């Protein structure tokens, strides 16, 4: 029986490339989206204190700040650091939730998932070749053939689940 941590290791190994791509997307969106969003919110709040409309200033600044994300990232680290860290924390929590959902969906459903069906692991030291052939016949598994020139019953019954979605 697999423990829960073994199942998580299998799931992470299964979707490792997807998680790497997801991490790169998170970093790019943090630079290209979260930093301009945070600077625009801060500038909108400063304008609201003066008496201007928050939303008008926010959207105007957002569209201009998206065009210069690296300067907005510099502003976030120099001027608006604490507000940027709060926004980044919530953004990373949301992204972490979606990564967790992906890992949970990749968990193996049972301990026999991804194990080859039709292997010859049931026999040892070549004892299957008393009945089967190594070279030719009806393919049963890798290097296991049912000879067609054998006397007696050579019927084959394959039992397996069939899924169609």
Buried (B, 14 or more C-beta within 10 A) or exposed (E): EBEEEEBBEBBBEBBEEEBEEBEEEBEEEBBBBBBBBBBBBBBBEEBBEEEEEBEEBBEBBBEBBBEBBEEBBEBBEEEBEEBBEEBBEEBBEEBEEEBEEBBEEBBBEEEEEEEEEEEBEEBEEEEBBEEBBEEEBEEBBEEBBBBEEEEEEEEEEEEEEEEEE
